[in-house]
Amino acid sequence: MTLPPPKALLFDWDNTLVDSWAMIHHAMTATFEAMGQQPWTLEETRRNVRKSARDAFPELFGARVDEATEVFYRTYEADHLKQLRALPGAEAMLRTLAAVEDLLLGVVSNKRAPLLRLEAAELGWDRYFGPLVGATDAAKDKPAREVVDFALAGSGIAPGPEVWFVGDTDIDVLCARNAGCTAILVRAEPPGEGEFGDLPLGGHVSDCRTFAQLALSALENGRVEQQIRDFS
């Protein structure tokens, strides 16, 4: 696939830029136990956590959704800043790309918006981003295109192929498709057979450092050929 040079890079947050599965799993376990339900294993958490709590918790907890939401966020907020860890190469990637003139960097996450901004500030990364969009900021959460429209509002950049949506799961690829953007998968594992169905995937890279190389190559060369494999 030929990738156009990006005008904007919209990043997922959890497990694209920061390692947060342990924190999320701990909070989910506490929530399931408080609701009298069998907790997920860590692998089940990694497989199942995609939607915002606003969208996912009514399905999981029914009439007790408000109680479950309170337990989850109370547990998560108790320790999330102490446990926050950047993924390898993430800060160097952001520093490099933020220095590119006329390239907008933003975050679109299903994490509750105030928590997202606290974590970005804790890492000192808020200086790299324009929009930091979390759950409930827009009328609908990821994968709805409303979050992309919200992130780009006022930037002069319209959703389209020159907006790269960068994430690690199917909900990120679906959000990119819904907004007409280019989906880039950043994670160690390559796409599984049929993992994304008929969703268009612009490319896959294994880590943040390699993503920076891909984006810079597209910017320098006007466009770049990218297969669904590691960029080299």
C-alpha positions in Angstrom: 0.0 0.0 0.0 1.2 3.5 -0.8 1.0 5.7 2.3 0.5 9.5 1.8 2.6 11.9 3.9 0.7 12.6 7.1 -0.6 16.0 8.1 -1.7 14.6 11.5 -0.8 11.7 13.6 -3.6 10.6 16.0 -2.3 8.1 18.6 -4.1 5.6 20.8 -2.8 5.9 24.3 -2.9 2.6 26.3 -0.5 0.0 25.0 0.4 2.1 22.0 2.4 4.8 23.9 2.2 3.5 27.5 2.2 0.1 29.1 -1.0 -0.1 31.1 -2.4 -3.6 30.9 -1.4 -4.4 34.5 -3.3 -1.4 35.8 -6.3 -2.0 33.7 -6.4 -5.7 34.6 -6.1 -4.9 38.3 -9.0 -2.4 38.2 -11.2 -4.8 36.1 -10.5 -7.6 38.6 -11.5 -5.4 41.5 -14.7 -4.5 39.6 -15.7 -8.0 38.7 -15.1 -9.2 42.3 -17.2 -6.3 43.7 -20.0 -7.2 41.3 -19.8 -10.9 42.3 -18.6 -12.0 38.9 -15.7 -14.1 37.8 -12.7 -11.9 36.9 -11.0 -12.2 33.6 -7.5 -13.5 33.2 -4.9 -11.1 32.1 -5.1 -12.5 28.6 -8.9 -12.1 28.6 -8.5 -8.5 29.7 -6.1 -7.9 26.8 -8.5 -9.5 24.4 -11.7 -7.9 25.6 -10.9 -4.3 26.7 -11.5 -2.1 23.7 -14.5 0.2 24.3 -14.8 3.0 26.8 -16.4 2.3 30.1 -19.4 4.4 28.9 -20.0 1.9 26.1 -18.7 -1.4 27.6 -19.9 -1.4 31.2 -23.7 -1.4 30.6 -23.2 -4.7 28.7 -21.0 -6.2 31.4 -22.8 -5.0 34.5 -26.3 -4.2 33.6 -28.3 -2.4 36.2 -25.2 -2.1 38.4 -23.3 -0.1 35.9 -22.9 3.0 38.0 -21.6 1.0 41.0 -19.2 -0.9 38.7 -17.9 2.3 37.1 -17.3 3.8 40.5 -15.3 0.8 41.7 -13.3 0.6 38.5 -12.2 4.2 38.5 -11.6 4.3 42.3 -9.3 1.4 41.9 -7.5 2.7 38.8 -7.0 6.2 40.1 -5.5 5.0 43.4 -2.2 4.0 41.7 -2.2 4.7 38.0 0.4 7.5 38.1 2.9 5.5 40.1 2.5 2.5 37.8 2.6 4.5 34.6 5.3 3.3 32.2 6.2 4.6 28.7 6.7 2.0 26.0 10.2 1.7 24.7 11.1 4.4 22.3 7.8 6.3 22.7 9.2 9.5 24.1 12.0 9.7 21.6 9.5 9.1 18.8 7.2 11.9 20.1 10.0 14.3 20.5 11.3 13.7 17.0 7.8 13.9 15.3 6.7 16.9 17.4 9.7 18.9 15.9 8.4 18.4 12.4 6.9 21.7 11.2 3.1 21.7 10.4 2.6 18.1 11.6 -0.1 17.8 14.2 0.2 15.2 16.9 -2.8 14.2 19.0 -4.2 11.4 21.1 -7.6 9.7 20.8 -8.2 7.3 23.7 -11.1 5.5 25.3 -9.6 6.4 28.7 -11.6 8.8 30.7 -10.5 12.3 29.6 -9.2 13.7 32.9 -7.1 10.6 33.6 -5.6 10.7 30.1 -4.5 14.3 30.6 -3.1 13.6 34.1 -1.0 10.8 32.6 0.2 12.9 29.7 1.2 15.6 32.2 2.9 13.1 34.5 5.1 11.9 31.7 5.7 15.5 30.5 4.2 14.5 27.1 1.4 17.1 27.0 3.9 19.5 25.4 4.1 17.2 22.3 0.3 17.1 21.6 -2.4 19.4 20.4 -5.6 17.5 21.0 -5.7 15.0 23.9 -9.1 13.4 23.4 -10.5 11.0 25.9 -13.8 9.2 26.6 -16.8 11.5 26.8 -15.0 14.5 25.2 -16.9 13.9 22.0 -20.5 12.9 21.6 -19.5 9.3 21.0 -16.3 7.4 21.9 -13.9 5.4 19.7 -14.5 3.8 17.2 -17.1 6.5 16.2 -15.7 9.1 13.8 -17.0 11.8 16.1 -13.8 11.5 18.2 -11.6 12.2 15.1 -13.8 15.1 14.1 -13.5 16.4 17.7 -9.7 16.0 17.7 -9.2 17.8 14.4 -11.7 20.6 15.0 -10.1 24.0 14.5 -6.9 22.5 13.1 -7.7 23.2 9.4 -7.1 19.5 8.8 -10.0 17.3 7.5 -10.3 13.6 8.3 -8.9 11.6 5.4 -5.9 9.5 4.3 -3.4 12.1 5.3 -4.5 11.7 8.9 -2.8 8.6 10.3 -4.6 6.8 13.1 -2.0 4.9 15.1 -3.0 2.1 17.5 -2.7 -1.5 18.5 -6.1 -3.1 18.3 -9.1 -3.6 16.0 -11.0 -0.7 17.5 -8.3 1.7 16.4 -8.4 0.3 12.8 -12.2 0.5 12.9 -12.1 4.1 14.0 -9.6 5.0 11.2 -12.0 3.4 8.7 -15.0 5.2 10.1 -13.3 8.5 9.7 -11.6 7.8 6.4 -8.1 7.9 7.9 -5.1 5.7 7.4 -4.7 3.0 10.0 -1.2 2.1 11.2 -0.8 -0.8 13.6 2.1 -0.4 16.1 2.8 -3.5 18.2 5.3 -6.4 18.4 2.8 -9.0 17.0 1.9 -8.8 13.3 -1.7 -8.9 12.3 -3.3 -12.3 12.8 -4.9 -14.1 9.9 -8.3 -12.5 9.5 -7.9 -10.4 12.7 -9.2 -7.2 11.1 -11.6 -8.8 8.6 -12.2 -6.4 5.7 -10.9 -3.4 7.5 -8.2 -1.6 5.6 -4.8 -1.5 7.3 -2.3 0.9 6.0 0.7 -0.9 7.6 2.2 -2.5 10.6 5.4 -1.7 12.5 6.8 -3.4 15.5 7.6 -0.5 17.8 7.7 3.3 18.2 11.2 3.8 16.9 10.2 2.1 13.6 7.0 4.1 13.4 9.0 7.3 13.6 11.2 6.0 10.7 8.1 5.2 8.6 6.4 8.6 9.2 9.6 10.6 8.5 10.2 8.6 5.3 6.7 9.4 4.1 7.2 13.1 4.9 10.6 13.3 3.3 9.7 11.3 0.2 6.2 12.5 -0.4 4.8 9.0 0.2 6.1 5.6 1.0 5.3 2.0 0.0 4.3 0.0 3.1 3.4 -3.6 3.3 1.7 -5.3 6.2 5.1 -6.2 7.8 7.8 -4.5 9.7 9.1 -1.3 8.0 12.8 -1.5 7.1 
